[in-house]
Amino acid sequence: MPAYNEAQYLATAIRTVHDGLMARGHQFELVVVENGSVDATDEVLNHLADEYAEVRRLSLPEPDYGLALRQGFAAAVGDHLVIFDVDHVDLDFMDAALARLASPRRPAIVLGSKRGPGAVDRRPRHRRVITAVFSTLIKVVFGLGVPDTHGIKVLNRRAVEPLVEVCRSRSDLFGTELVLRAERAGLLVDHLPIDVSELRAPRSPILHRVPRTLVGLARLRWALWFDRV
């Protein structure tokens, strides 16, 4: 769970995940990667790590969602990895995705899709449009085989670990690159519909993210063109 300036929401998210997994009887750890926060996120996280033995705290000096995911993946020890955002925790999706991982099809990644059949996206219209444009662009440029790439995921650690090691993207595109590399490697990427609402505004302004994302996609296209993995 990456956490950047999430002091207001972090305790609720962690307690929801912790209590839900305890109720299900899972053995788990909850790795929270604070990255570059300038509010009280670090203080809140320290308190929660003291309160819950299952919570592990990591900290990075700069805000970088993709780098936080990479560091969390490297630190985690479980066979199955669940990526939740502070503003989107869905334990029902987790249950269904873990069942998919154990099914005969054995997907490497199960995405929580905002755009697939059955999905309900309650976010503001401009955010839905941006997601649709981004997903269409990825399909056209990269041949993406699933409805979208952003958001919560459940991963088979052994299957995706070699791909994580070669992913180059940071910030917003790390998850996208991981999904694309998994498809290119012939791994099954599955998806389940989710119901998503906007809990809070995005942490980085849309006008800042668009040019950064376009540059990142150009670099990713170049990288995938020459990489064999």
Contacts in CASP RR format, 6 or more apart in sequence:
PFRMAT RR
TARGET T0000
AUTHOR 0000-0000-0000
METHOD contacts of the structure
MODEL  1
MPAYNEAQYLATAIRTVHDGLMARGHQFELVVVENGSVDATDEVLNHLAD
EYAEVRRLSLPEPDYGLALRQGFAAAVGDHLVIFDVDHVDLDFMDAALAR
LASPRRPAIVLGSKRGPGAVDRRPRHRRVITAVFSTLIKVVFGLGVPDTH
GIKVLNRRAVEPLVEVCRSRSDLFGTELVLRAERAGLLVDHLPIDVSELR
APRSPILHRVPRTLVGLARLRWALWFDRV
1 13 0 8 1.000
1 14 0 8 1.000
1 17 0 8 1.000
1 30 0 8 1.000
1 31 0 8 1.000
1 32 0 8 1.000
1 33 0 8 1.000
1 83 0 8 1.000
1 84 0 8 1.000
1 85 0 8 1.000
1 86 0 8 1.000
2 32 0 8 1.000
2 33 0 8 1.000
2 35 0 8 1.000
2 65 0 8 1.000
2 66 0 8 1.000
2 68 0 8 1.000
2 69 0 8 1.000
2 85 0 8 1.000
2 86 0 8 1.000
3 10 0 8 1.000
3 32 0 8 1.000
3 33 0 8 1.000
3 34 0 8 1.000
3 35 0 8 1.000
3 37 0 8 1.000
3 41 0 8 1.000
3 45 0 8 1.000
3 68 0 8 1.000
3 86 0 8 1.000
4 34 0 8 1.000
4 35 0 8 1.000
4 36 0 8 1.000
4 37 0 8 1.000
4 41 0 8 1.000
4 63 0 8 1.000
4 65 0 8 1.000
4 68 0 8 1.000
4 203 0 8 1.000
5 37 0 8 1.000
5 38 0 8 1.000
5 39 0 8 1.000
5 41 0 8 1.000
5 63 0 8 1.000
5 203 0 8 1.000
6 13 0 8 1.000
6 37 0 8 1.000
6 39 0 8 1.000
6 41 0 8 1.000
6 44 0 8 1.000
6 86 0 8 1.000
6 87 0 8 1.000
7 37 0 8 1.000
7 39 0 8 1.000
7 40 0 8 1.000
7 41 0 8 1.000
7 43 0 8 1.000
7 44 0 8 1.000
8 200 0 8 1.000
9 86 0 8 1.000
9 87 0 8 1.000
9 199 0 8 1.000
9 200 0 8 1.000
10 32 0 8 1.000
10 41 0 8 1.000
10 44 0 8 1.000
10 45 0 8 1.000
10 48 0 8 1.000
10 86 0 8 1.000
11 44 0 8 1.000
11 48 0 8 1.000
13 84 0 8 1.000
13 86 0 8 1.000
13 87 0 8 1.000
13 89 0 8 1.000
14 30 0 8 1.000
14 32 0 8 1.000
14 48 0 8 1.000
14 52 0 8 1.000
14 55 0 8 1.000
15 48 0 8 1.000
16 89 0 8 1.000
16 91 0 8 1.000
17 30 0 8 1.000
17 84 0 8 1.000
17 89 0 8 1.000
17 91 0 8 1.000
18 30 0 8 1.000
18 52 0 8 1.000
18 54 0 8 1.000
18 55 0 8 1.000
20 91 0 8 1.000
21 28 0 8 1.000
21 30 0 8 1.000
21 54 0 8 1.000
21 91 0 8 1.000
24 91 0 8 1.000
24 95 0 8 1.000
28 54 0 8 1.000
29 54 0 8 1.000
29 55 0 8 1.000
29 56 0 8 1.000
29 76 0 8 1.000
29 77 0 8 1.000
29 78 0 8 1.000
30 52 0 8 1.000
30 54 0 8 1.000
30 55 0 8 1.000
30 56 0 8 1.000
31 56 0 8 1.000
31 58 0 8 1.000
31 72 0 8 1.000
31 75 0 8 1.000
31 76 0 8 1.000
32 45 0 8 1.000
32 48 0 8 1.000
32 49 0 8 1.000
32 55 0 8 1.000
32 56 0 8 1.000
32 57 0 8 1.000
32 58 0 8 1.000
33 58 0 8 1.000
33 59 0 8 1.000
33 60 0 8 1.000
33 68 0 8 1.000
33 69 0 8 1.000
33 71 0 8 1.000
33 72 0 8 1.000
34 41 0 8 1.000
34 42 0 8 1.000
34 45 0 8 1.000
34 57 0 8 1.000
34 58 0 8 1.000
34 59 0 8 1.000
34 60 0 8 1.000
35 59 0 8 1.000
35 60 0 8 1.000
35 62 0 8 1.000
35 63 0 8 1.000
35 64 0 8 1.000
35 65 0 8 1.000
35 67 0 8 1.000
35 68 0 8 1.000
36 59 0 8 1.000
36 60 0 8 1.000
36 61 0 8 1.000
36 62 0 8 1.000
36 63 0 8 1.000
37 63 0 8 1.000
42 59 0 8 1.000
45 55 0 8 1.000
45 57 0 8 1.000
46 57 0 8 1.000
48 55 0 8 1.000
49 55 0 8 1.000
49 56 0 8 1.000
49 57 0 8 1.000
56 75 0 8 1.000
58 68 0 8 1.000
58 71 0 8 1.000
58 72 0 8 1.000
58 75 0 8 1.000
60 67 0 8 1.000
60 68 0 8 1.000
60 71 0 8 1.000
63 203 0 8 1.000
63 204 0 8 1.000
64 170 0 8 1.000
64 171 0 8 1.000
65 171 0 8 1.000
65 172 0 8 1.000
65 174 0 8 1.000
66 169 0 8 1.000
66 170 0 8 1.000
66 171 0 8 1.000
66 172 0 8 1.000
66 173 0 8 1.000
66 174 0 8 1.000
66 175 0 8 1.000
67 170 0 8 1.000
67 171 0 8 1.000
67 174 0 8 1.000
69 83 0 8 1.000
69 174 0 8 1.000
69 175 0 8 1.000
70 164 0 8 1.000
70 167 0 8 1.000
70 170 0 8 1.000
70 174 0 8 1.000
73 81 0 8 1.000
73 161 0 8 1.000
73 164 0 8 1.000
74 164 0 8 1.000
76 157 0 8 1.000
78 157 0 8 1.000
79 156 0 8 1.000
79 157 0 8 1.000
79 158 0 8 1.000
80 98 0 8 1.000
80 101 0 8 1.000
80 154 0 8 1.000
80 155 0 8 1.000
80 156 0 8 1.000
80 157 0 8 1.000
81 154 0 8 1.000
81 155 0 8 1.000
81 157 0 8 1.000
82 94 0 8 1.000
82 97 0 8 1.000
82 152 0 8 1.000
82 153 0 8 1.000
82 154 0 8 1.000
82 155 0 8 1.000
83 151 0 8 1.000
83 152 0 8 1.000
83 153 0 8 1.000
83 154 0 8 1.000
83 155 0 8 1.000
84 90 0 8 1.000
84 94 0 8 1.000
84 152 0 8 1.000
85 151 0 8 1.000
85 152 0 8 1.000
87 198 0 8 1.000
87 199 0 8 1.000
87 200 0 8 1.000
88 151 0 8 1.000
88 152 0 8 1.000
88 196 0 8 1.000
88 199 0 8 1.000
90 112 0 8 1.000
90 152 0 8 1.000
90 194 0 8 1.000
90 195 0 8 1.000
93 112 0 8 1.000
93 152 0 8 1.000
93 154 0 8 1.000
93 192 0 8 1.000
93 194 0 8 1.000
94 154 0 8 1.000
96 110 0 8 1.000
96 192 0 8 1.000
97 110 0 8 1.000
97 112 0 8 1.000
97 153 0 8 1.000
97 154 0 8 1.000
97 192 0 8 1.000
98 154 0 8 1.000
100 107 0 8 1.000
100 110 0 8 1.000
100 154 0 8 1.000
100 190 0 8 1.000
100 192 0 8 1.000
101 107 0 8 1.000
101 110 0 8 1.000
101 154 0 8 1.000
101 156 0 8 1.000
105 188 0 8 1.000
105 190 0 8 1.000
106 156 0 8 1.000
106 188 0 8 1.000
107 156 0 8 1.000
107 187 0 8 1.000
107 188 0 8 1.000
107 189 0 8 1.000
107 190 0 8 1.000
108 155 0 8 1.000
108 156 0 8 1.000
108 159 0 8 1.000
108 160 0 8 1.000
108 182 0 8 1.000
108 187 0 8 1.000
108 188 0 8 1.000
108 189 0 8 1.000
109 153 0 8 1.000
109 154 0 8 1.000
109 155 0 8 1.000
109 156 0 8 1.000
109 159 0 8 1.000
109 160 0 8 1.000
109 178 0 8 1.000
109 179 0 8 1.000
109 182 0 8 1.000
109 187 0 8 1.000
109 188 0 8 1.000
109 189 0 8 1.000
109 190 0 8 1.000
110 153 0 8 1.000
110 154 0 8 1.000
110 155 0 8 1.000
110 189 0 8 1.000
110 190 0 8 1.000
110 191 0 8 1.000
110 192 0 8 1.000
111 146 0 8 1.000
111 147 0 8 1.000
111 148 0 8 1.000
111 149 0 8 1.000
111 151 0 8 1.000
111 152 0 8 1.000
111 153 0 8 1.000
111 179 0 8 1.000
111 189 0 8 1.000
111 190 0 8 1.000
111 191 0 8 1.000
111 192 0 8 1.000
112 151 0 8 1.000
112 152 0 8 1.000
112 153 0 8 1.000
112 191 0 8 1.000
112 192 0 8 1.000
112 193 0 8 1.000
112 194 0 8 1.000
113 119 0 8 1.000
113 146 0 8 1.000
113 147 0 8 1.000
113 148 0 8 1.000
113 191 0 8 1.000
113 192 0 8 1.000
113 193 0 8 1.000
113 194 0 8 1.000
114 121 0 8 1.000
114 131 0 8 1.000
114 147 0 8 1.000
114 148 0 8 1.000
114 150 0 8 1.000
114 151 0 8 1.000
114 194 0 8 1.000
114 196 0 8 1.000
115 121 0 8 1.000
115 131 0 8 1.000
115 132 0 8 1.000
115 135 0 8 1.000
115 147 0 8 1.000
115 148 0 8 1.000
116 147 0 8 1.000
116 148 0 8 1.000
116 191 0 8 1.000
116 193 0 8 1.000
117 193 0 8 1.000
118 193 0 8 1.000
119 147 0 8 1.000
119 193 0 8 1.000
119 194 0 8 1.000
119 195 0 8 1.000
119 196 0 8 1.000
120 193 0 8 1.000
120 194 0 8 1.000
120 195 0 8 1.000
120 196 0 8 1.000
121 128 0 8 1.000
121 131 0 8 1.000
121 196 0 8 1.000
122 195 0 8 1.000
122 196 0 8 1.000
122 197 0 8 1.000
122 198 0 8 1.000
123 196 0 8 1.000
123 197 0 8 1.000
123 198 0 8 1.000
124 198 0 8 1.000
126 206 0 8 1.000
127 198 0 8 1.000
127 202 0 8 1.000
130 206 0 8 1.000
131 148 0 8 1.000
131 150 0 8 1.000
134 148 0 8 1.000
134 150 0 8 1.000
134 213 0 8 1.000
135 144 0 8 1.000
135 147 0 8 1.000
135 148 0 8 1.000
135 149 0 8 1.000
137 217 0 8 1.000
138 144 0 8 1.000
138 149 0 8 1.000
138 176 0 8 1.000
138 180 0 8 1.000
138 217 0 8 1.000
139 145 0 8 1.000
141 217 0 8 1.000
141 221 0 8 1.000
142 180 0 8 1.000
142 220 0 8 1.000
142 221 0 8 1.000
142 224 0 8 1.000
144 179 0 8 1.000
144 180 0 8 1.000
144 183 0 8 1.000
145 183 0 8 1.000
145 189 0 8 1.000
146 179 0 8 1.000
146 183 0 8 1.000
146 189 0 8 1.000
146 190 0 8 1.000
146 191 0 8 1.000
147 191 0 8 1.000
148 191 0 8 1.000
149 175 0 8 1.000
149 176 0 8 1.000
149 179 0 8 1.000
149 180 0 8 1.000
150 172 0 8 1.000
150 175 0 8 1.000
150 176 0 8 1.000
152 194 0 8 1.000
153 175 0 8 1.000
159 182 0 8 1.000
159 187 0 8 1.000
160 178 0 8 1.000
160 182 0 8 1.000
160 187 0 8 1.000
162 229 0 8 1.000
163 178 0 8 1.000
163 181 0 8 1.000
163 182 0 8 1.000
163 185 0 8 1.000
163 229 0 8 1.000
164 178 0 8 1.000
166 181 0 8 1.000
166 227 0 8 1.000
166 229 0 8 1.000
167 174 0 8 1.000
167 175 0 8 1.000
167 177 0 8 1.000
167 178 0 8 1.000
167 181 0 8 1.000
168 177 0 8 1.000
168 219 0 8 1.000
168 220 0 8 1.000
168 223 0 8 1.000
169 175 0 8 1.000
169 176 0 8 1.000
169 177 0 8 1.000
169 216 0 8 1.000
169 219 0 8 1.000
169 220 0 8 1.000
171 212 0 8 1.000
172 209 0 8 1.000
172 212 0 8 1.000
172 213 0 8 1.000
173 213 0 8 1.000
173 216 0 8 1.000
173 217 0 8 1.000
173 220 0 8 1.000
176 220 0 8 1.000
177 220 0 8 1.000
179 189 0 8 1.000
180 220 0 8 1.000
180 224 0 8 1.000
181 224 0 8 1.000
181 229 0 8 1.000
182 189 0 8 1.000
183 189 0 8 1.000
184 224 0 8 1.000
184 229 0 8 1.000
185 229 0 8 1.000
202 209 0 8 1.000
END
